[in-house]
Amino acid sequence: MQTRCLRPLLVGMLAWCLVMSSSAADSLIPVNTRPDVTTSYWWMPRDGATATVVLFSGGTGGIGFRDGEPKSGNFLIRSRDEFAKAGFNVALMGNPSDMPKLTPVFRQSSEHFVDVRSVVQDIRARSHVPIWLVGTSQGTISAAAAGIDLGAAIQGVVLTATLSGQQVGGSVSDLALGKLAVPVLVHQHAKDSCKITPPYLGGRLISKLTASPVTKYMEVDGGQNPIGPPCEAFHYHGYIEMEPEAVRQISAWIKHPVP
């Protein structure tokens, strides 16, 4: 009788422990990337992951780490659990301690490349699955530029709401894209009305990716209730109210890159 009464309690405790164990696995990892400089990333390892996606947020970068977890409203940061559900390890790239706000120029700098390279090496020591760089908006400069720098050390690059228009400090259009020799997906929202991320310019990047073995331009529609300026995270620029669908599209292509 006592054993029967305890059984539901034990099952409940086991389930609770599993949930807590999964939650505890997600943590902030500091990496010494340059002399006197630390770059931290939020690490979400998943059992059986087929790849690791390193996510670069837009704007001035970062993950909005507060109260023990990322709080940024950026499309990629707020969609991190969707990437994990797709069967990926997820790494949210933070900003280095000497650059709390990234600029377009810094995103193309040797210092940034060292930071990204060091984080990728740390990730590689934790998981041996292929690594993909995924950026959105200003973060596409980081993903594309670091992808060129890393070469065969990564599996591919995904650019969403690509910063392809002209701005002070440069854009993805100004990079040596002909040196990006991995599969590349350019993913754009048809209603993105941000002046520096127009879909038609994103589509033109494909012809510049001459060394990439597989390229794909994917223009999608969906979502609703955009708020704020058109270049911000909760407008169509940030795939508002279609985040799970957008991540499914991106994840499916990462698993099977086709033109």
Summary of the structure (lengths in Angstrom):
residues: 259
radius of gyration: 19.1
end to end distance: 63.1
largest distance: 74.3
contacts: 898
relative contact order: 0.13
helix: 39%
strand: 22%
